[in-house]
Amino acid sequence: MSTTPTAVTLEQIQDFKGKYPKQLWYLFLAEMWERFSFYGMRGMLTIFMVEKLLLSDKEASLQYGAIQAFVYTMAFVGGMFADKILGFRKSIFWGGLLMIVGSFTLAFSPEDLFYIGISFTIVGTGFFKPNISTMVGSLYSTGDPRRDAGFSLFYSGINIGALFGGAVCIYVATTISWNIAFSLAGVFMVFGLLVFSFTQKSLGPIGLAPIRVDAKDKKNHLAHYLVYAGSLMSIPLILILVSNSQYTDIFMYTVGPLALLYVIYEMFKYSATERKKIVAALIFIVFSIFFWAFFEQSGGSLSLFARYNLKHEALGVGMDPNVINNSANSLFIIIFAPIVGLLWLWLNKKRIEPNSIIKFGIAFLFLGGAFYIFYSTRFFAESGITSLNIFTLAYLVITFGELCLSPIGLSLMTKLSPKPLHGAMMGMWFLASAYGQYAAGILGAEMSLSKEATLQDKLISFTDGYHDLAIYALISGVVLIAISPLVRKLMQEVK
């Protein structure tokens, strides 16, 4: 890939007219196809492990949490290498290639090569995901009020991919072939990488390597090759860790503190004002762990709940409950993300837009409300089977919580961190997701009963767990709103 800047300048990109720069649409399309691959894979994991690898529900929940935790942990590593060596563009391209290899490995022999294919996908996603999000932030100048709206639109693109990937892959897997379903994830990842490759010239200097690779500079070439080689060499280690869930605890107890120490070390290279902003970013990151621990029940316990305890119809139409579980949230995001983004712009013009910490608090209140609705499905059940319509309503509510947190969080990482730390802080945001996923697996395992348990017992166990999560989410929202004045001071001029 070329690292020579084009005639397009950063000032020309940021000085766009209207609400969204054209480059945002290109990144939107690349991310959309990558998310088809990622969420298609994610939506199949727990069901595949239960039905084909013959894991117990509890084991599958823990394994799902471990796999997802490693995916997001690698996002921190990928962001750090993008900051220091590769630049965002090369990181995205390399990550996409590894994801393609992982998907087609799974497609070749899902049961025999499951953990090998997953290991390639984990490392690839770590290089791809945080860096394309960081590039979106670079499209906007400091203080541009359109940034949050841009991230909301970008988030809509993520969820178009998630909608089709989550629905199509699980449908194909359960009705046609697991091999074909995994191959679809690879095919659409190829589409995403092609879109990115053919449109990157419009990005001008955005995402070029921090280390300029000169034809005569062998040292810089070596740094790039070492990253590529090192990421390949890490795959056997990831394979060992992800296929032996007992190692996950040790890994998670180690990587988080080390990453935090790295950020603290980097903090002291900046001014007191910048350090306060980084502290504010870390507060957002800590609370996001709790949000994702609850929200990511969608790939674990809610997937099993849909398999066992939901009617196979919504609004009178026959439907696989796990198609709804994998796609309802994404459909609602697609519909409402642009509207919410424009709402923030309208409130900003009226000078009544809530600041980011209040938005985070509101996100938890919506999350708590959604889990109360999941809990309430027990009151509509007959013989352990309950309403898919009520279940879908909960996803509508949870969508508004996600829109108040996730795209805002992506935007905040680029606003609160110094430019040289953008990749690492975006990686920290995804590392928080890793801990959320890890906790989600543990929480889901606690709700899971043996396969021999009655449907009624499974219903009670799952909904008891959702009731507890609703209470914890509401408490978190109240705490965030209460501490908002303190965090607002740390954020300085950032809103």
N, C-alpha and C positions, 0 to 999 in steps of 0.2 A: 504494500500500500504506500502511496506517495505521501510524503510529509511536506511537500512544497506548497506554501500558501497560494490561494488563487487571488484574482483581482478583487474579490469581495472583501471588504474590511469589516472589522467588528462594529465600527460606528455605523456603517450602512445597515448592518443586520439589526442593531438595537434601535435605530432611528426609523422604525417601520411605521406606517400609517395604519390605523385600525386597531383591532383588539389582538390579532394573532399574526405573528410573522410567518411567511411561507415555510421557513425552515422547520417550524414547529410541526407542520403537517407531514413533512418527510420523516421526522423522528417519530411522530405519531404512528405512521404506517409501519416503520421498522419494528417498533415496540409492539404493535398490535399483533404481528405475526409471531414474534418471539413469545408473547404471552399466550397465544393459541397453543404453542408447543408446551410451555411451562404448565399452564392450568389444565390442559388436556392430560398431561402426565400426572399432575397433582390429584386430579379428580379420580384417577384410576387406582392410585397406590393402595389405599386401605382395603378396597374391595378385592383387588388382585391378591393382596397378601392373605386375606381370609379365604378366598375361593380357590386360589391356585397354589399358593405356598403353604396353605393349610395352617396358618398361624391362628391362635385364639384371638378373640376380639381384643383382649387386654394387650397381648403381645403386638398385635397389629397397630393399636393406638400408640404404644410406646415407640414402635419402629417408625411409624409415620412421623411422630414428633422428632425423632432423631434425624431422619432424612431431611426434613424441612429445616431443622436447626443447622445442619451442616451446609445446606444450600445458602442460607443467609449469613452464616459465619464466613463463608468464602467471599461474600460480597465485601466484607471489610478488607480482606486480603487483596481482592481485585481492585478496590478503590485506592488502596495504598500504593500498589504497583503502578496504577495509572497516574497517580500524582507524581511519583518519583521517577519513573522510567519510561513506560510505554506511551503515555498519553491516552486520552479517552478513546480515540478512534481505533487504534491498534488493539486496545483491550477489548473493545466491543467485537471486532472482527475475530480475534482469537477465541473469545468466549463462545461466539456463535458456532465456530467450527467444532469446538469440543462438544457443544450441545447436540449438533447434528450427528457426530460419531456416537454419542451416548444413546440417542433415540433409535438409530438404525441397529445398534448392538442389541437393544431390547427387542426390536422388531424381529431380529434374526432368530432369537430363542429366549422368549421372556422368562421362562422358569429357570433355565440353566444359567443365563447370563444377567439375571436381574440386578444383582449388586454391582457387577462390573459396569453395566450401562448406566446405572444410577450414579456411580462414582464419576464418570465422565460428565454427566449432566450437572452434577453438583459443582465441579470445578468450573465448567463453562459458564453456568449461570452467575457465578461469583465475579467473573470478568465482564460479563455483559450488563447485568441489571443495574448496578449502582452508577455506572459510567454514562449510560445513555440518559438517565435521570439528571445527572449533573450537567450534561450538555444542554438540556432544556433551560436550566437556570442561567446559563451563559448567554442565552438569547436576549436577556433583559438587563438593562443597566441598573445600577444600585438605586433603590428607592422607587423603581417603576411600579405603580399600583396595579399594572396589568399582569404581574408575575403570578399571583395566586390564580387568576382566571386562566392563564396559560397552562399552569399545572393541572387545573381541573379539566381542561380540554384534553391534555395529554393523558390524564387518568381515565378519561372516557375511552381513549384509544386502547389503553391497557385492557379495559373491560370488554371491548368488542372482541378482542382476541380471547379473553377469558370466557366470554359467553359461548362462542362457537367451539372453542377447544374443550371446555368443560362439558358441554352438551353432546357434541359429536363423538368425542373419543370414548366416553363411557357407554354411549349407545352402541357404537360399533364394537366395542370390546365385549359387551354382554350379549349382543345379538348376532354378531358375525364372527369376529376373530380378534383376539388380543394382539396377535402379530400385526394385523392391519392397523389397529388402533395406535400402537406404538410407532408404526411407520408414518402415520399421518402427522404425528408430532415432529418427526424429522423433516418431512416434506415442507411443512409450513415454516419451519425454522430456516430452511433454504430460501424461501420467499423473503423472509425478514432480512436475511443477510444480503440478498441481492438488492433489495430496496435501499438499504443503507449504503451499499457500495456505489450504486449508480447516482445517488443524490448528495454524496458528501461534499462535492465541490462547492455547493451552495453555502456550506458552513464556513467558508473562508478560513480564518485562523483557529476557529473553535475546535478544541479537541486534539490539536496537533501535539506531538510528543514534547514533553518538557525537556528532554535531552535531544538536541538536534543531531540527527544521524548524518554525518558527513561521509562521503565515500572514502575519505582518507583517514577517518577517525575510527580505528579498529576497536578502541576501548568502548565507544558508545554502541557500536554494533554488538559487541560481546555482552553488554548489559541487557540488551533486548533478547538475545539468544538464551542467556541464562534464565530469564523469566520464563520463556517458553519451555525450556528444558526442565526447570524447577517445577512448573505446574504439571507437566507430564509425570515427573517423578513422584509428585504428591498423590497421584491417583491410587497406587497400591496402598498407601497409608490410609487414604479415605476409604478404600475398599475394606480394609481390616476394621476400621472404626465403625463404619455404617452397617456392616454385616454382623457385628457383635455389640449389641446394644448396651452390654455391661460397661463398655469403654466410654459410652456417651457421657456419663456423669463426670468422669475424670476430665474429659476434654472440655466440657462446658464450665467446670469449676476453674479451669486454667485459662482458656482463651479470653474470656471476658475481662478478668482483672489485668491481663497483659495488654489488651487493647486499650483499656482505660489508662493504664500507666503510660502507654505510648502517646495518647492524646494529651495527658497532663504534661509530659515532657515537651511536646511540641508547643503547648500553650505558653510556656515561658519564653518563647522566641518572639512573642507579640506584646503589644502595649496592654496596659491595665484595662482600657476600654474594650479591646478585642477579647481579652480573657474573660471579662464579664459576659460577653455575648456567647462565648464557648460554654461557659457554665450554664447559661440559660438553655442552650442547645442540649446539654447533657440532661437537664431536668425534663425536657420534652422527651428525650430518648428513654429515660427511666420509666416514665408513665406509659410510653408506647408499649413497653414490655407487657404490662398488665392488659392493655387493650388487645394486643395480638394473642395473648394467652386465652382470652375469652373468645375473641372473634374467630380464631383458627380452629375452633371446634368443628367448623364446616368441613374440613378435610378428614376429621377423625370421628369423634362421637356422633356428630350430626349425620355423617355419612352412614354410620351403623344404625342410627335411629331411623333414617330414611329407609334403609334396607329391611328393617324388621317391623317397624311400628306405624308406617304411613300407608294410607289407602293409595291405590294406583289410579287415582283420577283427581283432576283439578278443574273446577268449574264445569263438571260434567264430562270432561274429556279424559279418556284413558291416557295415562302417562307414567313413565318410570320415575318414582320419587327421587332417585339420585340424579336424574337429568335436571330436575328442579333444584335439588340441593347444590348442584355444580354450576347452575346458570342463572338462577333467579336474581341473585345479588348483582351479577354483572349486567343483566338486562336493565335493572333499576338504575344502576350507575350510568349506563349509556343514556338513559332517558333524562336523568336528573343532574348529572355532572355539569353539562354546559349551562343549565338553568341556575344551578347553585353558584357556578363561577360568575355568571352575569349578575346574580344577586349580590355577591361580594362587591362587584364594581359599582353597582347602584348604591349600596349602603355607604361605600367609600365616598362617592360624590356627595351624598347627604351628610357626610361626616358622622355617621352612626354605625360604621362597621365595627363589630366586636373584635378585640385584639386576639392574637393567635392563642393565647393561653385560655381565654374564655371559650374559643372555638373547641379547644381540646376538652374542656370541661363539659360542654354541650354534647360532644361526641360520646362521652361516657354515659351521659344521661339517656341518650338514644339507645346505646348498647344495653343498658340495664332494662329499658323498656322492652327491647326485642327479646331478651332472655326471659322476661316475665311472660311474654306471649308464647315462647317455646314451652315454658313451664305449663301454661294454661291449656296446652293441647291435651293434657291428661283428662280434662273435664269433658272432652268431646269424643272420648274413646269408647269403643265397644270391643271387648275381648282382646284388649291390648293393641288394637289398630285405631289410629286417630286421623284427624283431618289434614290432608295435604294443603287445603286452602288456608287454614290457620297457620300452618308451618310457613307457607309462602308469605303471608302477611308479616310474620316476624322478620323475614328477610327484607321486606320493604322498609321496615323501621330501622333495621341494622344498617341499611344503605345510607341513611342520612347521618348516622354516626360516623361511618367510614368517610363520608365526604367532608365532614368537619375535622377530620384528623389526618388521613393519609396523604391527600394531595397537599394539604397545608404543611404537613411535616416535611415532605419532599422540598417544598419551597423554602421552608425555614432553614434547612440545613445549608442551603446556598446563600441565604441572607445573613445568617449569624456567624458563619465561619469565614476566616480569611481565605482568599482565593487559593493559596498554596495548599490549604487543608480541605478543599471542597470534596475531593475524592474520598479522603479518609473519613470525614464527617458523614458523608453519604453512606460510606461503609459502616460507620457506627450506627446509623439509623437502621440499616438492614441487619446489623449484628443484634440490635435490640429485638428485631423480628425473630432472629434465631432463638433468642432466649424465650420469646413469647411462644414460638413453635414448640420448643422443648417443654415448656410448662404446659402447653396445650395437650401434648401427648400424655403427660403425667395426669392432668385433670381428666382427660378422656378415659384413661385406663382405670381411674378410680370409679368412674360411672359404669364401666363395662362389667357385665356378668358373664358366666360361662355360656357356651353355645347351647347347653342343655336347659338353661333357665327358660321359664315361660315368657310369652310375649308380654303378659301383664307385669311380671316382675321387671323385665327390661324397661318397659314404659315408665314404671315408678322410679327405677334407679336413674335413668337418664333425666327425667324431669325434675327429680330432687336436686340433681347436680345443676341443672339450668336455673333453678330457683336460687341456689347459693351464688351462682355467678351474677345473677341480676342484682343481688344485694351488694356484692363487692363492687360492681361497676357503678352503681349509684353513689356509693361512698366515695369512690375515686373521683367522680365528677364533682361532688360537693367540695372535696379537698382542693382540687385544681382551681375551682372558682374562688375559694377562700384565699389561696396563696397568690392569686393573679397579680395583686399590686406589687409584691416582692419580685416576681419573675419579670414583670413589665419594666421595672427599674433596671434589671440586669440586661434587658434587651436593648437598652439605650434608644436610638431612633427607630429601630426596627419595630414594625407593628404586627 
